[in-house]
Amino acid sequence: DAKTTQPNSMESNEEEPVHLPCNHSTISGTDYIHWYRQLPSQGPEYVIHGLTSNVNNRMASLAIAEDRKSSTLILHRATLRDAAVYYCILIASGNTGKLIFGQGTTLQVKP
Amino acid sequence: DAGVIQSPRHEVTEMGQEVTLRCKPISGHNSLFWYRQTMMRGLELLIYFNNNVPIDDSGMPEDRFSAKMPNASFSTLKIQPSEPRDSAVYFCASRPGQGATYEQYFGPGTRLTVT
């Protein structure tokens, strides 16, 4: 599976937008981009995924670069509850879908 | 929907004892995964099942670890004998289908401490 690179940590103010970057320069054409997050003392939870087009759901938006070598998870209005570790993971379409977690980005949200 | 259920939530045991962790996946999900999380190694996939059959156990650290899925609604992860380095949080996850477009649903985890 292709590798992803994320900043170790980011800070945000409450009620402001947050843009979490992910680089995946070796992505292949059939790799899906998935985002999960892990709140303190909880199991990971799915956030969003996409292939080529930008995606929106109730939790976040995913912006995918035209060359697909990078993507950005956008939280439109951060709340204190969004403080978590965010993981960007690539999954090949022919893969059985197992997740390989990196170190992720630890997001701190300040009131 | 109760989500993925894991038991026990916390387990403290002495080195050399057998430990059994349990997982009930979401009804209708046909894939099940066991992960381990430590500060040093982060989240690691141990094994996953599809339709109750183990597909990939390459992440199982050694023969002391074994996992079973006797039916679609129950799985166990057993460590025998346990060692202090097995101390970690163990997560179970399930998924409604196979492939890259399906999301995984994680349980709350079992925090294992081996003294």
Interface residues (C-beta under 8 A of the other chain):
Chain A: T30 D31 Y32 H34 Y36 Q42 G43 P44 E45 Y46 H49 Y87 I91 A92 S93 G94 N95 T96 G97 K98 L99 I100 F101 G102 Q103
Chain B: V4 S31 F33 G42 L43 E44 L45 Y48 N50 I55 D56 F91 A93 R95 Q98 G99 A100 T101 Y102 E103 Q104 Y105 F106 G107 P108 G109
